[in-house]
């Protein structure tokens, strides 16, 4: 059945007509940010913390859900998708260090999930967002923002909520400034038309690392890594793996590509994703979004495969920007939940309130930090306990929100160089 595009066009026209002052507010904001007073307020002093700079772009593009999923005409696979892709998305890309020409060339090359970012407590962070526009939908004038979900230190101007701060129009940049003071696992997303933009793929993870990493406790050696400033070494880990938990509704992605409107009350996911991938793609190696050698997973570069040595302490960072609850389960391994929503589970007197379980519940907009000690060598599964989330588009066999924990004999793997590596 053909869907009518008129309601969407009207709603956007009315939206633009009703917010004509945004352009003026953007210009005023730019003048304020460039004023001597604003520069003095945002520039670091001579004794400031380390400076960190990141440059992201927002755009659209194409990715690949597992091709063995059953067809769901006309929504999946999308007939407009260039080979070897099958699904339309919005997303962010990391373009730090690229020239202006290289940055412009990223239009139409969205990545899901968005790049993982990590900072240290006290860093001065400058995060520039460029809106490259939508290649498949040049008729749309969507702005983009960056909202650090759960982050308590952002001032309203840089919080990314468009009603209270600024949205970045097409062809423009905005630099966000942060100084994180609270360690933990957070997430970020576009907050402009957030129901649509989050579902379309504009989601990512951000970690704030504790000061305790610079001052080990409990007799731990220099170079020890901790999830939080625990004071007793209880959140020390050897390896870390992070998971952005989302769902993907093929019909909504098709409609955005084909200039049609979605009724979000009909939300009915087709795929359940870890870091933008569904099983068995979750176990494929990390890829390079700038290399065609990655094949159909080029724009889904973040692996969810967990690899560790027996006896190591492994940190799992779980964040959800989906719309459903998920019960992430591991059989035969005890999972210790040490933090919820970037808050260490300790009482005011320092008494640990950690939870030992084999199933970790993660709701929409929530994060969990979980530590386990790697057992005897072998393969174990991390999966959503709700079996209806373990398929691809309703097809036979396993799919969806599942990955492997591969444990090697002690000393087999060298030190981890980056999260999910």
N, C-alpha and C positions, 0 to 999 in steps of 0.2 A: 504494500500500500504506500502511495506517495505521501510524504509528510509536508506540511505547509510551512514555509519559512517566514510568513508574514508576522506572526507574533514576536519572533526574535528581533526582526528588523525594527518593528515599532518600538519594542522595549528599549533597544539601544538608542534609537532616535530620541525618544522621550528622555532617556537618561542623559544624553549629551545636551539636549535642550535645557534640562533642568540644572545642569552643572556648568553653565558657561563661565562661571567665575573661576573654575579650576585653573585655566590657562593663566589668568591674572595672578592667582595665588601662587602658581609655580614660579612666575617671574619675580614676584615679591619675595618668595622664599629664596630664590637664587641670589637676589640682592642682599638679603639678610645674611646668607651664608658667606658672602664675600665682603661683608662690612668689616671694618677694623675690630669692632667689638666681638663679632662672631669668630673671626680668625684667632683672636686672642683667647677665646674660650675653648676652641677646639684644637688649637695647636699644642703639641706637647711641650713641656718645659725642658730645660737642659738636662734635668735629672729624671726624665720620664722613663717609663718602662719600654721594653723592646717594641719597635714599630712593626706591624704586620699589615701587608696590603694584599688584597685579593680583588680580582676583576671578574665578574660574572656577566653573562648576557642572557636575556630571556627571548625565546623564539619558539617556533613550532618545528615539527619534523615527523619522521616515520620510524617505527621500531617493529620488532617481530615477536609476537607471541608464538608459542610452540606450533609449528606447522601441522602437527598430527592432530590438532584439535578439530572437531567436526565443523564443517561450514555452517554458518548461521546467516543465510542471505537476507538482505544485502549487507548486513552489518560486518560480518567477518567471513573471509578476509575482505578488506576494503578494495574494491576494484580500482581505486585511484592510486593505491600504494605502488611505488616503484619496487621492482625486484631487488633484493630478497625480502622486503618488508611487507607488513600486512595491517598495521594499526597506526592511526594518526594520534599524535600527542602534542602537548606543550611541554617545555622544559627549560632548564638552565644549563649553561656550559661554562666551564672555567677557561677564561682567555687571558689569564695573568701572563704578562710579558709579551703578548702578541702585538704586532703593529696594527695600526688603524685599518689597513687593507685586509689583514688576516682576520681581524675582529668582524669586519663587515661580511666576510666570506662564511661566517658561521650561521648566517640566517638560513633557516630551514633545516638545521642540524641539531635539534633538541635532544637532550640526554635525559633518560630516566634510569634510576633515581638520579637526583642532582648530585654534583660532586660533594664528597664528605669533606668537612673542614674541621680543623682542630686548632685551638689556641691555648695559651697558658693563662692562668689567673694573673690579672694585672697588665696583660698586653694592651697596647693601644692599637686597635684594629680599624683600618680604613677599608671598607668593602664597597667597591663601586659596582653599580648595576647599570647596564646599558640595555635599552629596549630596542631590539632589532626589528620588531614587527613580525607578522605572521605571513610566511611565504604562500601557504595554501589559501589563506583567507585575507588577502590585501584589503578587502572591504571593511574589515574590523579595525577599530582604533583602540584596542584594549591597552590600558596602562598595565604596568607591573610594579610590584613592591617586593621587599624582603621583610618578612616578619619572623623573628626568632621566637618560636612558640615556647612558652614557659620561662623565658629569659626575663629576669626581674630588673636588670640594670638599664634597659633601654629607655631613653627619654622619648616623649611622645613623637617628636619630629622624626626620629629614626626607628620608630616601632613598626612601621610598615602598614599600619591600619589606615587605609586611605581617607576615612572620615576624619581622622585626627592628625594625620601627617601628610606626606606627599606621595603621589603615584608618579611613576616615570613614564612620560608619553613616548610614542614611537620616535626613534632617532635622537633621543636625549639620554643623558647620564645623570645619576645621582649617587653621591658618595655618602655612605652610612658610617657613623663613627660609634664604636663600642669600646668599653673597658670592662671586660668580664671580671667579676669578683667572686663568683660562686662556681666551684667545680661541678661537673655533672654532664649528663647526656641530654641534649636538647635536639630540636629539629627546626627547620625553617621552611617557609612556603610563601608563595605569592598570596597576598590578602586582597587583591583586586578581583572582584567577582569570585570570591574564594571557593565557593562550592564547585563551580565549574573548573577553575584553574587548578585546584588541588586534585580533583578527579582526573584532569587531563595530564597530570604528571609533574607539576611544579612543586616538588617536595624533596627535601634532603635532610641530612643529619649534620649536627655540629657538636663537637665535644669541647668542654673546657677542662683542662688538665690542672690538677691541684698543685699548690706550692710545695706540698710534701714531697713531690718528685725531686725537688732540689735539696731536701733535707730528710733523708730516709730515717725511719723510726724502727724500734724494736730490734735493733742490731742488724737490719737489712743492709746489704752492701750498696755503695754508691752506684747509681744507675737503676735502682729499683723503681718500678712503676706502680702507681696507685690510682684507683678510680676516684678517691675522695681523700680529704684531709681527715683520716680516721683516727690518728693519734696512736694507733696500736698495730698498724700493719695489716689489719684484717681485710683490706680491699686491694692488697698487692696482687699483681697478675703478671704472667709471663707473656701472654698473647691476648690480643683483643680482636673481636669480630663484631661488626655492627650490622643491623638489619632495619631497613625502612620497610615497614609493613603497610601494604596498601591493597586495594582491590581495583579491578579495571572492568568497566562496563562497556563492552564493545559497541553497543547501540549509541551511547552518548558520544563516543569518539568518532563514529561514522557520521553522526549528525553534525558535529562541529566541522568536519571536513566537507560536508555536502550542503552547507548553508541551511540547516534545519534546526529546529528547536527541541530541547529535551525537557520532559517533565520529571524533575528530580524525585518526585514522590514515587515514581515507578522504578527506582533504583534496583537493578537486578544484575549483580556482577557476573561476568563471564570467566574471569581469571583472578586468582589470588596470588599476590606477588611478594617476594622478598627481594629488595633492592632492584625493583623493576623487572624481575625475571620470575617465571613459573617453572616448576620442576618439569623436565630434568635440566633445564638451562641453569638453574640455581647452582649446580655443581660445576659448571664450566669455569675455566680460569678467568681471572681478570683480563679485561681487554683495553685497548687504546681507542678512545672515541675519535682520534684523528687519523686512524689507520684503517683502510678498507680491508686489511688482512684479517680483521676481526669478524668479517662476514656479516651475517644477519644480526649478530649481537653487538655490532659496532657502537650503537647508541644506547646500549645497556651494559656498560663496561664493568659493573661492580659485582664480583662473585660473592656467593653466600656459602661457599664451601669452607668448612672449619677443619683446619689441619693443625695438629699439635703432637707433642711427645707425651708418653705416659708419665704421670706424676706432675705435669705442669699445671699451674693455675691459669684458667682461661676465663677472660671477661667477655660476656655477651652483652652488647648494648642493643636494646630493643626499643624502637620508637614506632608509633602508629599514627599515620595521617590518613587512615581509611575511615570508613563509616560503619564498620562492624566490629564486634568484640572477637578477640582471638585468644585461644588457649594454647600456647606454645609448649610442646611436650617433648621430653626425652625419656625413653625407657632405659632403665638400668644405670642411670647416672643421677646422683643427687645434685640439684640446682639450689644454690643459696642466693636468694634475692636480698641484695644489700642496699638498694636504693629504689625509690619510686619517684617519678617526676622530678629528677635531679635533686632529691632530698635524701641524705643518708639516713638509714633506718636505725637511729640511735636516740635514746632518751636524753633528756637534759642533763642527767647525771653521767652520761657516757655509756649507759648500759645498752649493749646491742639488742636490737629487735629484728635481727635478720630472720628470714623465713626459709626453711629448708623444705623443698618440694620437688616434684618432677614435672609440674605443670605451672606455667607462669601466665597469668591473665593480663592481657594488654588491651585496653579500650581505646577508642578514638581520641587522639590528642594526648595520649599518655606515653611515658617512657619507663623502662625498667632496666636496672643494672644487675646482672646475674653472674655469679662466679661458680665454676665447678673445677674439681680436680680431675684431670684426665685419668681414666681408668686403664685397665690392661689394653694392649694394642688390639685394634679391631675397628669395625665400622658401626656407627650408631646413627639413628635418624633423629633430627629435630623437625617436628611437624605440628601442624594445627590439629588439635584433638577432634575438631568437628570434621568428620570425614567428607561432608559435602563440599568442603573447601579444598579437597585434595584431588581435584580433577581439573581438566582444561576444557572449558566450554561444555561441560556435561559429557565429555567423551569417555571411553573405557580406559582402564588402567590408571596408574597414579599420575598426578599432576599437581598444580597449584602450589600451596604454601608448605614446602618441604625441602630440606637439604640434608647433607651428610656431615657427621663428625667423624673424621678419619684420624685415629690415634696410632702413631708410630712408636716403635720401641724407644726408650729413653735415649736421648742424645742423637737421634737420627736427623732431626731438622735443626738448622742453625737458627740464630736469633731472628725474630720477626723484624722486618724493616719498616712496615707500615700497617695500619689496620686492614684486615681482610687479606693480607698478603700470605 
